């Protein structure tokens, strides 16, 4: 009997010892696997991804984590710190933790491979779980379920919806300016809370155009529950309390004190859910109108009809989940891009001058055609500097810093002239911020905000239409320096085989012709920017982005090579709302700057240097990526 008891004690001790040593044993095994790949690696005690994201949020709340520290950089792994870790480790490297391997990618060719092979590199389990608070959706599903959600939601983003976005964006921008006018004592329109105002604008635009519920500036959609929170307040509070809503059981949130963080989280969750349910109920009561489909109508039909390929209908929670993610992601990313673009224009009046000349030119042309308002079909394609501003803002202030995948089997990638086998089950993080700040891709001034890098010499303005949504392809203040003007040399990187298909002599000749075109660069009445620096379109093109291989649109906007520009991701999982966001950005910018120019509201310590410091301190690792402090803007009549 005594020996039996001793045996049990020994077994328990051995099991406990095994559990204590288990992380070290698994780390040793993963370390051995990492060595066999031949790639550089960094050993960390936790895996980058969802766990690190949660750990960062908790440590930040406790005041134990400051942005810029070594632990902060390791926890975020480029989200959105950019290229710093790659300067140490290279454009492709592994992290090794007790939980497994993670491949961190800032190389365009590898990124293109990963994003282009959906079956080989699928979404990891539980990716995007934090946005699953109302139900599964097109963002955080995979396989047949994702294809079902994409078939339902993708066709909504059509040209008819984009025309509605144009009208609604113009309407909401005017509402927003009117709200500033009532609060401004003089002719200047002072926007003290531009971030919150743009969030409301973005929410109202998508609600009016894609959800069939047009709103005035202070109006709310119908709500199925009693709440004191407005529509925009409920979305703002859901965003602010996303962590407790996701991590805390709803049964606990329901009984929390109303004045506590958990109580406010539950109030916001139920209020916004009530607004979505109210819009669903409203749509159910409307008579059917063929040809006027919106996101709610297609979701309701998917709930009522069984899908032939999946063999089931969409559930109530999936309907709510898709409604939420389109509102949550759709309004915030565009609002943040508009926010940073306006701040950058305020800090760079030379670039703003070019945009204002373009806006005046487009309005003058509309007046000559007998129109006092711009039209989507006629005027959207005439934008050039507006697109350059948007693209550059999404490059520098990337809405989506990381794209997560994992290898479903052993996969071979090519990098730097060599082949590497990525073991099955390896998590892969495509670091979009790292690619956008990679000097081998975007040049030594990759961290500089400069829309002129998108303007291609001799490009024509009219007739350009960005790729339609759903296609399988998917913007710190600088101090300017005049670069040395030399002809480009052939790139030594293996990326050159992807981006150059002509010999060096032909490349040099084409570049010389490109430089000689500067006299007729702006044949559509726009002038060269009055700046002391050499614009990008007069510099030798970056080897990775040369227009010689990537080309330009008929509008004269650079077409980046695949894998080099990822604000909307790319491949089959590219954002279906890319053109939706582009239309909203252009029309809002045109409306805001039709009669005004934007600048900082120089008061209460607001200076250019202070604003630049605030913008550099973007909430790295945060759920949202707006500036950490409000920067007041003034819109001055011109």
C-alpha positions in Angstrom: 0.0 0.0 0.0 2.8 2.4 1.0 4.7 1.7 -2.3 1.4 2.4 -4.2 1.2 5.8 -2.5 4.8 6.5 -3.2 4.2 5.6 -6.8 1.3 8.0 -7.1 3.5 10.8 -5.5 6.3 10.0 -7.9 4.0 10.1 -10.9 2.5 13.4 -9.8 6.0 14.9 -9.3 7.2 13.6 -12.7 4.1 15.0 -14.4 4.6 18.4 -12.6 8.2 18.4 -13.6 7.3 17.6 -17.2 4.8 20.5 -17.3 7.4 22.9 -15.9 10.0 21.8 -18.4 7.5 21.5 -21.3 7.9 25.0 -22.6 11.7 24.6 -22.6 11.4 21.3 -24.4 9.1 22.6 -27.1 11.2 25.7 -27.5 14.3 23.5 -28.0 12.3 21.5 -30.6 11.1 24.6 -32.5 14.7 26.0 -32.2 16.0 22.9 -34.0 13.3 23.3 -36.7 14.2 27.0 -37.2 17.9 26.1 -37.7 17.0 23.6 -40.4 15.3 26.3 -42.5 18.5 28.3 -42.9 16.7 31.6 -42.2 17.8 34.0 -39.5 15.7 33.8 -36.3 15.0 35.5 -33.0 14.0 33.7 -29.9 11.2 35.3 -27.9 9.1 34.0 -25.0 5.8 34.5 -26.7 4.4 34.3 -30.2 3.7 37.4 -32.2 0.1 37.7 -33.1 -3.1 37.7 -31.0 -1.4 36.7 -27.7 1.2 39.5 -28.1 -1.5 41.9 -29.0 -3.5 41.1 -25.9 -0.4 41.1 -23.7 0.5 44.6 -25.0 -3.0 45.9 -24.3 -3.0 44.6 -20.7 0.5 45.9 -20.0 -0.3 49.3 -21.5 -3.5 49.6 -19.3 -1.4 48.8 -16.2 1.2 51.4 -17.2 3.9 48.8 -17.6 4.5 49.3 -21.3 5.7 52.4 -23.1 5.9 52.7 -26.9 9.4 52.5 -28.3 10.8 50.2 -25.7 12.5 46.9 -26.7 9.6 44.8 -25.2 7.1 47.0 -27.1 8.8 46.3 -30.4 8.9 42.6 -29.8 5.3 42.4 -28.8 4.2 44.3 -31.9 6.6 42.9 -34.4 6.1 45.7 -36.9 2.6 46.7 -36.1 3.0 49.6 -37.1 6.6 50.3 -36.1 7.6 49.5 -39.6 11.0 48.4 -40.8 13.2 48.6 -37.6 13.3 44.9 -36.7 14.1 44.1 -40.4 17.1 46.4 -40.3 18.5 44.0 -37.7 17.1 40.7 -38.9 16.6 41.0 -42.6 13.5 41.2 -44.8 12.5 37.7 -44.0 13.2 36.1 -40.6 11.7 33.7 -38.1 10.7 34.2 -34.5 10.9 31.1 -32.3 8.8 30.7 -29.1 7.5 27.7 -27.1 4.2 28.0 -29.1 5.9 27.7 -32.5 7.5 29.5 -35.4 6.4 32.7 -37.0 7.8 34.0 -40.3 7.9 37.8 -40.4 8.0 39.1 -44.0 8.9 42.5 -45.4 10.0 41.3 -48.9 7.5 42.0 -51.7 8.2 38.8 -53.6 7.6 36.6 -50.6 4.5 38.7 -49.7 3.1 38.2 -53.2 3.7 34.4 -52.9 2.0 34.2 -49.5 -1.0 36.4 -50.4 -1.4 34.7 -53.8 -1.6 31.1 -52.6 -4.8 30.9 -50.6 -4.8 27.1 -50.1 -1.1 26.9 -49.2 -1.2 29.9 -46.9 -4.6 30.2 -45.3 -5.8 32.3 -42.3 -4.6 30.8 -39.0 -7.2 29.6 -36.6 -8.8 32.3 -34.4 -7.4 35.1 -36.5 -9.6 38.1 -36.2 -11.5 36.6 -33.3 -11.6 40.0 -31.5 -13.9 41.3 -34.2 -16.2 38.3 -33.8 -18.2 39.9 -31.0 -21.5 39.9 -32.9 -20.9 36.9 -35.1 -18.5 35.3 -37.7 -18.0 37.4 -40.8 -16.2 37.7 -44.1 -13.0 38.9 -42.4 -12.4 36.1 -39.9 -13.7 33.0 -41.8 -11.9 30.8 -44.2 -12.5 28.0 -46.7 -16.0 27.3 -47.9 -17.6 29.5 -45.2 -15.4 32.5 -46.3 -16.3 31.9 -50.0 -20.0 31.9 -49.0 -19.7 35.2 -47.1 -17.7 36.7 -50.0 -20.3 35.6 -52.6 -23.0 37.3 -50.6 -21.2 40.6 -49.6 -18.8 41.1 -52.5 -21.3 42.1 -55.3 -22.7 44.8 -53.1 -19.7 47.1 -53.8 -20.9 47.9 -57.3 -20.8 51.0 -59.4 -24.3 51.9 -58.3 -23.2 51.8 -54.7 -20.1 53.9 -55.6 -22.3 56.6 -57.1 -24.3 56.6 -53.9 -21.0 56.9 -51.9 -20.1 59.9 -54.0 -23.4 61.7 -53.3 -23.5 60.7 -49.6 -19.8 61.6 -49.1 -20.4 65.1 -50.5 -23.6 65.5 -48.4 -21.9 64.4 -45.1 -18.9 66.6 -45.7 -21.2 69.6 -46.1 -23.0 68.6 -42.9 -19.6 68.4 -41.1 -18.5 71.8 -42.3 -21.8 73.3 -41.2 -21.3 72.0 -37.7 -17.9 73.7 -37.6 -19.4 77.0 -38.9 -21.8 77.2 -36.1 -19.0 76.8 -33.6 -16.6 79.2 -35.3 -16.7 82.9 -34.3 -15.1 84.2 -37.5 -14.7 83.2 -41.2 -12.3 80.4 -40.3 -13.8 77.0 -39.7 -12.0 75.5 -36.7 -12.1 71.7 -36.3 -11.1 70.9 -32.8 -12.2 67.3 -32.9 -11.5 66.4 -36.5 -10.9 62.8 -35.7 -14.3 62.2 -34.1 -16.0 64.3 -36.8 -14.4 62.2 -39.6 -15.4 59.0 -37.7 -19.0 60.2 -37.7 -18.8 61.2 -41.4 -17.4 57.7 -42.3 -20.1 55.9 -40.3 -22.9 58.0 -41.9 -21.5 57.6 -45.4 -21.5 53.8 -45.2 -24.8 53.7 -43.4 -26.5 55.9 -46.0 -24.9 54.3 -49.1 -24.4 50.6 -48.3 -27.1 50.1 -45.6 -29.9 52.1 -47.2 -30.4 54.5 -44.2 -29.4 58.1 -45.1 -28.8 60.2 -42.0 -28.4 63.9 -41.2 -25.4 65.0 -39.1 -27.2 64.4 -35.8 -29.7 61.8 -36.8 -29.7 58.1 -35.6 -31.0 55.1 -37.5 -33.9 53.1 -35.8 -32.8 51.2 -32.7 -34.4 48.0 -31.4 -33.4 48.7 -27.8 -33.7 51.6 -25.4 -30.4 53.5 -25.1 -29.1 57.0 -24.3 -26.1 56.5 -26.6 -26.3 57.9 -30.1 -25.4 55.8 -33.1 -21.9 57.3 -33.4 -21.4 57.3 -29.7 -22.3 53.6 -29.5 -19.8 52.7 -32.2 -17.1 54.9 -30.6 -17.7 53.1 -27.2 -17.7 49.6 -28.8 -14.3 50.5 -30.3 -13.0 51.8 -27.0 -14.2 48.8 -25.1 -13.5 46.1 -27.7 -11.1 44.2 -25.3 -13.5 43.7 -22.4 -16.4 42.9 -24.8 -14.2 40.2 -26.4 -12.5 38.8 -23.3 -15.3 39.0 -20.7 -18.2 36.5 -20.7 -21.4 38.4 -21.6 -23.1 37.0 -18.5 -20.6 38.9 -16.4 -20.8 42.1 -18.5 -24.6 42.0 -18.2 -24.5 42.3 -14.4 -21.6 44.8 -14.1 -22.2 48.2 -12.5 -23.2 50.7 -15.2 -20.6 53.2 -14.1 -17.8 50.6 -14.4 -15.7 50.0 -17.6 -17.5 46.6 -18.0 -20.9 48.2 -17.6 -20.1 50.9 -20.2 -18.8 48.1 -22.5 -22.1 46.2 -22.2 -24.1 49.4 -22.8 -22.2 50.1 -25.9 -22.4 46.5 -27.1 -26.2 46.3 -26.7 -26.8 49.8 -28.1 -24.9 49.3 -31.3 -26.4 45.8 -31.7 -29.8 47.5 -31.2 -29.0 50.0 -34.0 -28.0 47.2 -36.4 -31.1 45.2 -35.5 -33.3 48.3 -36.0 -31.9 48.7 -39.5 -32.5 45.0 -40.2 -36.1 45.3 -39.0 -36.6 48.5 -41.1 -35.4 46.8 -44.2 -37.6 43.8 -43.6 -40.7 46.1 -43.6 -39.7 47.8 -46.9 -41.3 46.7 -50.1 -38.9 44.9 -52.4 -37.2 47.3 -54.9 -35.4 45.4 -57.7 -32.1 47.0 -58.7 -31.8 48.8 -55.3 -30.0 46.2 -53.3 -27.8 47.1 -50.4 -25.8 45.2 -47.9 -28.8 44.5 -45.6 -31.0 43.2 -48.4 -28.4 40.7 -49.6 -27.7 39.5 -46.0 -31.4 39.1 -45.4 -31.8 37.1 -48.6 -28.8 34.9 -47.7 -30.5 34.3 -44.3 -33.7 33.2 -46.1 -32.2 31.1 -48.9 -29.9 28.1 -48.6 -26.6 28.4 -50.4 -26.2 25.7 -53.0 -22.4 25.3 -52.5 -22.4 25.4 -48.7 -25.7 23.6 -48.1 -27.1 26.1 -45.5 -28.4 29.6 -45.1 -26.6 32.4 -43.3 -27.3 32.4 -39.6 -28.6 35.4 -37.6 -25.3 35.9 -35.9 -23.4 35.8 -39.3 -25.8 38.5 -40.6 -25.0 40.7 -37.5 -21.3 39.8 -37.8 -21.1 41.0 -41.4 -23.1 44.1 -40.7 -20.7 45.0 -37.8 -17.4 44.4 -39.6 -18.4 46.4 -42.6 -19.4 49.3 -40.4 -16.4 48.9 -38.0 -13.7 48.5 -40.6 -15.3 50.5 -43.4 -15.8 53.7 -41.5 -12.6 53.8 -39.4 -10.0 53.1 -42.0 -11.2 55.8 -44.4 -11.7 58.2 -41.5 -8.1 57.7 -40.3 -6.8 58.1 -43.9 -8.7 61.3 -44.3 -7.5 62.5 -40.9 -3.8 61.9 -41.6 -4.1 63.2 -45.1 -5.5 66.5 -43.9 -2.8 66.8 -41.2 -0.1 66.1 -43.8 -1.5 68.7 -46.2 -1.6 71.2 -43.4 2.1 70.6 -42.7 3.0 70.6 -46.4 1.4 73.6 -48.1 3.4 73.0 -51.4 1.6 69.6 -51.9 -1.7 71.2 -50.9 -1.2 73.9 -53.6 -1.0 71.1 -56.2 -4.2 69.5 -54.9 -6.1 72.8 -54.7 -5.1 73.6 -58.3 -6.4 70.2 -59.4 -9.7 70.7 -57.5 -10.2 74.2 -59.0 -9.5 72.7 -62.5 -12.0 69.9 -62.1 -14.7 72.3 -60.7 -14.0 74.8 -63.6 -14.4 72.0 -66.1 -17.7 71.0 -64.5 -18.9 74.6 -64.7 -18.0 74.7 -68.3 -20.2 71.7 -68.8 -23.1 73.4 -67.1 -22.8 71.7 -63.7 -22.5 73.4 -60.3 -21.8 70.1 -58.5 -19.4 67.3 -59.3 -20.6 64.0 -60.6 -19.2 60.5 -59.9 -19.2 59.2 -63.4 -17.7 62.4 -65.0 -15.4 63.7 -62.3 -14.0 60.9 -60.2 -11.7 59.7 -63.0 -10.3 63.2 -63.3 -8.6 63.2 -59.9 -4.8 62.7 -59.9 -3.2 64.5 -57.0 -6.1 63.4 -54.8 -5.3 59.8 -55.6 -1.6 60.4 -55.1 -2.4 61.9 -51.7 -4.6 59.0 -50.7 -2.1 56.4 -51.8 0.8 58.0 -50.1 -1.2 58.5 -46.9 -2.2 54.8 -46.8 1.4 53.9 -47.5 2.9 55.8 -44.6 -0.1 55.5 -42.2 -1.1 52.0 -43.2 -4.6 51.0 -42.1 -3.7 47.3 -41.9 -0.1 46.8 -40.5 0.0 43.0 -40.6 -1.7 40.2 -42.6 -1.6 36.9 -40.8 -1.4 33.5 -42.6 -0.1 30.1 -41.8 1.4 27.2 -43.9 -1.1 24.4 -44.3 1.8 22.1 -45.4 5.6 22.4 -45.9 6.0 25.2 -48.5 9.0 26.5 -50.4 9.6 30.2 -50.8 12.3 32.0 -52.8 14.2 34.9 -51.1 17.4 36.6 -51.9 18.4 34.1 -54.5 17.8 31.1 -52.3 15.0 28.6 -51.6 13.7 27.9 -48.1 11.3 25.3 -46.8 8.7 26.7 -44.4 7.5 23.9 -42.1 3.8 23.1 -41.9 2.0 25.0 -39.2 4.3 28.1 -39.3 2.5 31.3 -38.7 3.3 34.0 -41.3 3.0 37.7 -40.7 3.2 39.8 -43.8 4.5 43.1 -42.4 2.8 45.7 -44.7 4.3 48.6 -42.7 7.7 47.0 -43.0 7.3 46.7 -46.8 6.1 50.3 -47.1 9.2 51.5 -45.1 11.6 49.2 -46.8 14.3 51.4 -48.4 15.1 48.7 -51.0 11.5 48.9 -52.2 10.5 52.6 -51.8 14.0 54.3 -51.7 16.0 55.8 -48.9 13.2 58.3 -48.2 10.6 55.6 -47.7 9.5 57.2 -44.4 8.9 60.5 -46.0 5.3 61.5 -46.9 5.6 62.6 -50.5 2.6 62.2 -52.9 4.7 63.2 -55.9 6.3 59.7 -55.8 3.0 58.5 -57.3 2.9 61.0 -60.2 4.4 59.5 -63.4 5.8 61.9 -66.0 3.6 62.5 -69.0 0.6 60.7 -67.4 -2.8 61.8 -68.6 -5.5 62.8 -66.1 -8.9 61.9 -67.8 -10.2 58.4 -68.3 -8.9 56.6 -65.3 -10.9 54.2 -63.2 -9.4 52.3 -60.3 -9.8 48.5 -60.4 -13.3 47.4 -59.4 -13.8 46.0 -55.9 -13.6 42.3 -55.6 -10.7 41.9 -58.1 -8.0 39.7 -56.9 -5.5 42.6 -56.5 -6.2 44.8 -54.0 -0.9 56.8 -47.1 6.2 62.0 -39.8 6.8 64.9 -41.5 10.0 65.0 -43.6 12.8 67.5 -44.0 13.4 67.7 -47.8 16.8 67.2 -49.3 17.8 67.5 -52.9 19.0 64.0 -54.0 22.0 63.3 -56.1 20.8 62.9 -59.7 22.3 59.8 -61.1 21.2 57.2 -63.5 19.9 54.0 -61.9 22.1 50.9 -61.8 20.8 47.4 -62.2 19.4 46.1 -58.9 21.3 43.2 -57.4 18.3 41.8 -55.5 16.5 38.8 -56.9 13.4 41.1 -57.0 14.9 42.5 -60.2 13.8 39.4 -62.1 10.2 40.1 -61.1 10.2 43.8 -61.8 12.6 44.3 -64.8 12.1 42.6 -68.2 14.4 44.8 -70.3 18.2 45.2 -70.5 20.2 48.0 -68.9 20.8 50.0 -72.0 17.1 50.0 -72.8 16.4 51.0 -69.2 18.8 53.9 -69.3 17.4 55.2 -72.6 13.9 55.0 -71.3 14.8 56.9 -68.2 16.6 59.6 -70.1 13.4 60.1 -72.2 11.5 60.2 -68.9 13.6 63.1 -67.6 13.2 65.0 -70.9 9.5 65.0 -70.5 9.5 67.4 -67.5 8.7 70.4 -69.7 5.3 68.9 -70.6 4.7 67.1 -67.4 1.5 68.9 -66.5 -0.2 69.5 -69.8 -3.6 69.6 -68.0 -2.7 73.1 -66.5 -1.1 71.9 -63.3 2.3 73.3 -62.5 5.4 71.9 -60.9 5.1 72.2 -57.1 6.9 75.2 -55.7 9.2 73.3 -53.4 12.9 73.4 -52.8 13.2 69.6 -53.3 13.3 67.6 -56.4 10.0 65.9 -56.9 9.9 62.1 -57.2 8.8 62.2 -60.8 12.1 63.9 -61.7 14.3 61.5 -59.7 15.6 58.1 -60.8 12.9 55.6 -60.1 13.3 53.2 -57.2 14.5 49.8 -58.6 11.6 48.0 -57.1 8.9 50.4 -58.3 10.2 51.6 -61.6 7.4 52.6 -64.0 9.4 50.7 -66.6 8.0 47.5 -65.3 5.1 48.3 -63.0 3.6 50.9 -65.4 1.2 53.8 -64.9 -2.5 54.1 -65.1 -4.0 56.2 -67.9 -4.4 58.8 -65.2 -0.7 59.0 -64.7 -0.6 57.3 -61.3 2.1 54.8 -60.5 1.1 51.1 -60.5 3.2 49.5 -57.8 4.6 46.1 -58.5 2.7 43.2 -56.7 3.6 42.8 -53.1 4.9 46.4 -52.7 1.7 48.3 -51.6 -0.6 46.5 -49.2 -3.0 48.9 -47.4 -5.9 46.9 -48.8 -3.9 43.6 -48.8 -3.9 41.7 -52.1 -4.8 38.4 -53.6 -8.1 36.7 -53.0 -8.5 38.1 -49.5 -8.0 41.7 -50.7 -10.4 44.3 -49.2 -13.6 44.3 -51.3 -14.2 47.9 -50.2 -11.1 49.4 -51.8 -12.9 51.5 -54.4 -15.6 52.4 -51.9 -12.9 54.0 -49.7 -11.3 55.7 -52.7 -14.5 57.3 -53.9 -15.3 58.5 -50.3 -11.8 59.9 -49.9 -11.8 61.8 -53.2 -15.3 63.4 -52.9 -14.8 64.4 -49.2 -11.4 66.0 -50.0 -12.9 67.8 -52.9 -15.8 69.1 -50.8 -13.7 70.2 -47.9 -11.2 72.0 -50.0 -13.5 73.5 -52.7 -13.4 77.0 -51.1 -10.9 76.4 -48.2 -7.4 75.4 -47.5 -6.5 73.5 -44.4 -3.9 74.4 -41.9 -3.1 73.9 -38.2 -5.1 76.0 -35.7 -2.1 77.7 -34.2 -3.3 78.2 -30.6 -2.7 76.7 -27.2 0.7 75.4 -28.0 -0.1 73.9 -31.3 3.0 74.2 -33.6 4.3 72.3 -36.6 6.9 70.6 -34.5 4.4 69.6 -31.8 2.0 68.2 -34.5 4.8 66.2 -36.1 5.7 64.7 -32.8 2.1 63.7 -32.2 1.8 62.0 -35.6 5.0 60.1 -35.0 3.5 58.8 -31.8 0.7 56.9 -33.5 -0.8 54.3 -31.2 1.4 51.4 -32.2 -0.3 48.1 -31.2 -3.6 49.8 -30.5 -6.9 48.6 -31.8 -7.4 51.9 -33.6 -4.6 53.9 -35.3 -5.8 57.5 -35.0 -3.3 60.1 -33.7 -2.8 59.8 -29.9 -3.7 63.4 -29.3 -6.2 65.7 -31.0 -4.5 68.2 -33.4 -6.9 71.1 -34.1 -7.2 72.2 -37.7 -8.5 75.4 -39.3 -10.1 75.7 -42.7 -9.5 79.1 -44.1 -11.6 80.6 -46.9 -9.5 81.1 -50.1 
